[in-house]
Each structure stands twice: as structure tokens, then as C-alpha cells.
Amino acid sequence: MGLALPFFKSSLSTATVQEPIPLPRGHIPALDGIRGLAILLVTIYRFAGTHDGGLPSWLQPAMEFGTHGVDLFFVLSGFLITGILFDAKGEAHYFRNFYARRTLRIFPLYYGTLALVLVGLPLLGLGISWLNATGDLNSLWWYGSNIRMSQTGLWNFGGLNHFWSLCVEEHFYLVWPLVIFACSRKWAMRVCITAFLASAGARVLWMLTGGNGAAAEVFTLFRLDALCAGAWIALAARGEDGLTNMVPWARAVLVAIGAMLLPLIAMRLQLKTIPTTLYAIFFAAFIVLAVASAKQGWLSFLGRSKLLLWLGKYSYGMYVYQNLLLVGFASFFTAGTITELTGSAAIGRIGFILSMSLLTAGIAWVSWHAYEKRWLAWKHCFEGKKPVKSAAGAAVAT
């Protein structure tokens, strides 16, 4: 299987190993389900009022777990992007196709939202004071808001604070194709391990030496551990053994890391960001098991759940819009608004979560069908030419 971390390399004898588990190729619905799960976690966290004291103390840890939906997004992104890049090696227009397809998926919504909020609304006389942003908004245009936040140590982009994660992803997309192109599978796995350890170690060192917490959460180099964890399993799964040797250890990792995380979640311990690395490993193991169970098994529901698949399809728009809606509505519609009408804080909070989640999902649905998919229709112009077998068995280009 090539280079493997201890918790993924199987020590089982051939007599006890299960039937071979190949890596599924093509579209894997379970991964769409995971994307849906990630946005569900983030959405509940966003609207649950974890920062305004709107929840009972006993429920706070569970709701705050939702913020780790971003970690799941990162691991999933590393897995998917690395798989796409590795499988495309040797094809004509390797770089052009990747960057063009990513541009068509990411830029229209990202820059369209910035244009609407930062240019369109002021032209209509509505201004942007409602954003509550004091950061350098110009940095958003070059995917630099996370760098500015790291420099200042402040979450000072208001309704656009959440764009930091899109910046991290874009920086990864910019550099990672070069790594996969230049390295063999084994060397790329070594790069993943090195970057994983360097990222986690640098982030912990940053906190130990008094660095600001914002940078630890948003700076690109401090968030590579999750992306590289996903990238590593994508490369490992493309070894000759596929997922066979990875599955037993993924189960063990899921249980062991899960047992470590539960008390940390309950006690809301940060431990100098060490749990961030544990989440990266936990979600990497989760994805391995989900892919191995894509058609049958205890995680196969991820690829069958209509709700998760629907959320996965519109997750990008939901992520982009939800914080803007939260901040934009803050002056006239909050959980407190519903509480005043019903006389129940619990109904107020639950009603707010449901209503804002439905509104976000609805806007994301309209955005995808009216705007985003128009750009996505051009992706077929940048598809790689895959080899097929001729009648004589020789590979020919199509």
C-alpha cells in the first residue's frame, strides 16, 4: 500500500484479512452525504446561539461540536481533490482542466456574493454598516481575509467572517496540483505526513508562545493537518490493496479518537488546539469507513439519505449565505423575537434554528438553479481525456 501511518497499516495476517475492498471509482454518493452532514453541523452551530448565551449550559458542548463541520469539510476536500488530481496525472491539460473546473465551481458564487454585498448594495444606497466589519474588506477579493485576521488576531469581518475557510481551501487548490504532479504516490504521501505534522506542531507552538487564537483557527499553514489527512487517505487508498488494510485500523482509530474527544467536548477543553488534529484523524477514519461502506454497511445510509444528499448538493451556497443572513437579520429577527411571541426560550431557539436553516437552504437552492449551475455547465469543456481499451487490448486516447 506504500507508506502508511501506524494507525492505518494493517498487521493482520493474510488468514484474518477480509475480502479485498477496492476503492470505488466514479461518483460516490456517500461523499455527498458526508458533505451534507458537514453543512448540517455547521448550520445548526451557526444558528444555535452558542455565542450569545441562548442555550442551556448543558447543551452548549453539543451545539459547539457543530463548528467542527468545517474540519470535516477540510478532510473531505483533501480526499476529493487529491483523488481527482492523482487520477488525472498523465492526462493532457492537467493543470488547465483542474484550475478551470475549480474556478467554475468556486469563483462565481464567491465573487458574485462579494460584488452584491460590497458593491451592489452600496450602489443601491443600502450601505454595508450592517456587516459589522472593521477588517480590510479589500483582502476578500484576493482570498486574503484569513491572513488579515491572523495578523490582527480579530474576527473583524462581521458577516463575512466565515469566508476564512474558503480562503484556506483556495490556497490549497492553488498549490496542491503542483505537489501531486511532481511527486510519485509514495512521495506525495510523505509530503502529506510532513505537512500534517508541521501544521499541527506549528499551531500548538504558536499557542504555547502566546500567539493569538484567531490565527490558530484561520491561518492556512495552521489548518493543513485536516486537508493533508484527507489527501493521505486518498493516496493510500489508491495503493494495490485499496481499502482492505485501511478499514480495520480506521475502525480502531474512530473508536480510540472518539473516546478521547468525548470528554474534551463535554468539558469544552481546547488544549492548545490539540483536539483540532484529533478531529482531522477522526474524520479521516470516518471517510475511509464511509467509502468502504458506500454500497452496504453501517455507514451506507450516507449515500441513501435524501436529506443529506440534498444538503450536500447545496452545501456551498448554504455555507456562503448563512452567516450573512444571521448578521443581516440581527436587528429585527432573532431567537429572542420568537421567544417574545411564544413566551418560551426553548421554542424561540428551536424556531430560530429551523426558520433560518430553511431560509438558508431555500436561498441556496435558488442560487444554485438560477446562477451557479449556469457556470457549471461549462465544466464539460475541461474534462480530461481518459484512456480506453481498443479491441486488441491496447490503451488508446479518447
N, C-alpha and C positions, 0 to 999 in steps of 0.2 A: 504493500500500500504506500510505500515511500516513507518519508519522515513522518513520525506520529508522536503526539504528546502522550505521556504515560496513561492519561485517563481515557484515551481513545484506542490505544494499541492493545489488541486482544492477546491475552496469554493463554487462551483456551486451546486445548489440543484439538486436532482435526476430528477426533472422535466425538467431541461435545459441541462443535460448532454447528449452528443451524444451517438450513438450506441457504445457498447463496442469495444475497439480497442485492440485486443490481440497482444502480441509481436510475430512477425513472427519467426518461428523456421527454423533451417537448413540454407542453403546458402541464403544470401540476396544480390542480385545484386546491390542494391542501395549503399551498403557499399563499393563495389568495385569501383563504380562510384565516391564516396567520396574520396577514395584513389587516383583515377585518377585525381580528381580536386586538391587534395593537391600537387601531384607531378607537375602538370601543373603550379600551383602558384610558387612553388619553382624554377622550371626550368626557367620560364620567369624572375623571380627575379635574378637568378644566371647569366644569360646571357645578362641582360638589361643594365649592366654597371652602377649600382646605386652607385658604389664606385669610379668610375673613371671620373665622370663628363660627361659621354657620353650621358646624356639625358637632354632635356629641363627642366628647373626648375619646370614648371607646371605639368610635367609628373612624376617627381620623387616620389611624395607620392603614386601614384597609383602603380608604379612598386615596391616600397619598401613594399607595402602590401603583396607582394609575400612571404616575409620571414615568414609570419605567416602561411604559408602552413605547417611548422614544428609544430606549435601549433595544427593545425587540425590533423596532424598525431598522435600527442600525445593523444589527446582526443579520437580519433578513436581507437588507440591501447589500451587505458584503457578500453574502451567499449567492444572491441572484446575479449581481454584477460580475463577480469573479467567474461564475459559471458561464455567463454569456461571453465574456472576453476569452476565456480559455478555449471554449468550443469554437470560437471564431478565428483562432490562430491559424494562419496559413491561408485564410481567405483573402481575396482581393479587397482592397479598400477597408482594411481592418479598422484603422483609426477613423476614417471618414464616416463609415457606417455607424460606429458606436457613438461618436460625438454628435452626429446629425440626429440620430434617434433619441438620444438623451435630451438634446436641445428641443426637439419637437414635443417631448413629454413634459419637460420641466419649465422651460422658459415662458411659453405663452401664458400660463396661469400666474407664474411668479411675477413677471414684468407687467402683465395685464393688471394684476392687483395693485402693484406699486403705482402704475400710471393712473388708475382710477382713484386711489386714495390720496396720493401725493400731488397729482397734477389735476385730475378731473374735478374733484370736489372743491379745491380752491378756486378753480375757474368758474364754478357754479356759485361761488360766494359762501360755501359751507365751511371752509377752513379745515384745519386739522388739529385744533386745540383739544378736541375730544380724544385724540390718540393718547394723550398724557405722555408724550415722548419728549425727552430732553437730549437724546443722543444725536449723533451725527447721522441724520437720515440719508445723506448722500452716500454713505457707505453701503446702504442696502442695494444700490444699483450695481455695485461690483462684488456682491456677496461678501461684504466685509463687516456686517453688523456684529458677528460673534467676536471679531478681532477688536472692534471698538469697545465692546462690553468687557472683554478681557483686560483691556488697558485701563478702563475706568473702574472696574470692579462693581459696576452698577447694572441693574436691569432697567435701563433707561430708554427703551424703545417702545414702551407702553403697549399699545395694541398690536405692535409688530415685534414684540419680544421673541415670540416663538419662531421667527424666521432664522434664528441662530442655527437650528438643526438643519435647515435647508442649506445654509452656508457650509456646514461641515460636510454634508453629502456632496455638494458641488465640488468642494476642494478634493474630495476623494475621487470623484469621477474624473477630475482633471488629470490626476497623477497616476491612478491605478492602471489604466490601459498600458502605460509605458512599462510598468513593473511586469505585468503578465506577458507582454510582448517580448521583453528582454530575457526573461527567466524560463528555465525549464520548470516543470511541475514541482519537482523536489526543491529547487532553489526558491521558487515562489513561496512554498510552504515555510522555508526557513526565514524568508523575509517577513511572512505573517507572524511567526513566533517572535522574531526580534522586535518588530514594531509593536506587537501586543505587550511584551514585557517592558519595552521602553516607554510606551504610552502610560501604562498603569504605574510604573515606577516613578516617572517624572511627575505625574499628577499627585501621587502620595507625597513625594518630596516637596512639591510646591506647597502643599498644605502644611507640612511639617515645618517649613521655613517661613510660615506666615503669609503665604500668598492668598489672594482674595478668592472667595468661594465662587464668584461668577465665572472666573476664568477656568476653574477646575471643572465646571459644568459645561462650558460652551466652547472653549478653545479647541481648535481642530486637533492639534497634536495630543491633547489630553483625552480625546474621545476615540482614538484609533483602536483601542482594545476591542470594542464591540464590533467594529467594522472588520477588523482582522480576524476575529473569532469566526465570523461568518465566512470570510474568504477562505480560511484554513479548512473548514469542513467541506466547502465546495471543491477544493483541490484534492483533499484526502478521499472524498467520495468518488473521484474520477480515477482512482488507482485501480489496479487489476481486481481487487477484492470488492470493489464497490462499497456498499454499506455494511457488508457482512460482519467485519470485525469492529465496526464502529458502534453498532447497535447495542451490544451487551454493556459496553463501557458508557454509552450515552445514558442508558437506564441507571447505572450506578451513580453517574455524575448528577443526574436530575434529582435523585433521592438525597445524595450527600449534600449537594449545594443547597437544595431546597430546605433541608434540615438546618443548615447554617443560617439561611436567610430569614426563616420564620421568626426567631427571637429578635433579630435585628429590625425586622418590620414592626413587630409588636412594641419594641422599646424605642423605635424611631431613631436608631443609632446610625451615625454617619461614618464613624471610624476612619476619618481622613480619606474618604471616598473609596476605601477598600471594597465595600459592597457593590460599587459600580462594576468592578471587574468580576465579582462573583455573578452578577446578573448577566454579564456577557457570556460567561461559561455556561450558566444555567440555560439561557435562551439558545445557545449553540446546540446543546444537547437536546433541547426540546425540538428544534428544527430537524435534527437528524432523525429523531423518532417519528416526527410528523411525516417526513418524506418516506421513511421506511414503511409507515402505516398508511400511505396515500390511498390504497385501494381497500385495505382491510386492516383491522387492528383497532386498538383503543383510541387512537387519535384520528381515525379516518373520518370522524364527524366534521373535522375542519374543512374537508373538501366537499361535504354534503350539506352543510348548514346554509340554507338560503340567506339567512340574516348575515352571517359572517362573510359570505361570498359577495353579497350586495354591498356591505360596508367596505370590503376590500376594494371593490371596483371604484368607489367614490371616495376613498380614504384621503387622497391627496387634496382634493377640494375641501373636504371636511377639516383637515388639519389647517389649511391656509385660512379658512374663513372663521373658525370657531372663536379664536381669541379676539379678532376684530369685532365680532358680534357681541362678545362678552363686554368689551370695553365700550363699544358704541352704545349699547343699551343700558349701561350702568346708571345713567342719570334718570331713567324713567321705568326700567323694568329689571327687577332683581328678585331673589328668593323672598326678600322682605316684602315685596309688593304682593306676592301671593299669600304670604303669611298674614298680612293685614286683612286680606279679603276672607280668609278661611279661619283665622284665629288659631292656626296650628303651625308651629315652626317646622315640624316634620313634613306636613303636606306642602308647605311653602318650598322647602328644599327639594323634595322629590318632584314636585310640579315644575320647578325651575329646571331641574336636570332634564326631565322629559321634554318640556317645551323647547328648550334651547337645543337639545340634541336633535329633535325633529326638524326644527328650523334650519339648523346647520346641514343636516342631511338633505333637506329639500333644496336648499340653495346650491349645494354641491351637485345634486342631480341635474338641476337646470344648467349649471355651469358646464358640466361635462357634455350634455347633449347639445347645448346651444353654442358652445365655444370650443372646449378642449378637443373634442373628437374631430373637429374640422382640421385641426393641426395634425392630429394623429393619423389622419387619412393619408398623409404624405410619407408615413414611415415605410411604406412598401417600396419607395424609391431607393431605400438604403438597406436592402436586405442582402446578406452575403450569399455568394454562390456556393452551394453545398455539393460535394461530390456524390454521384450515384454510380451504381454498378451497371456496366454495359452487359450485353448478353454473354460476352466472353469472360466476364468477371473482372474486367479492368475498371479502375475508377476513372470516370470522365466528369468534366465540369459541366454543370447545367447553367 
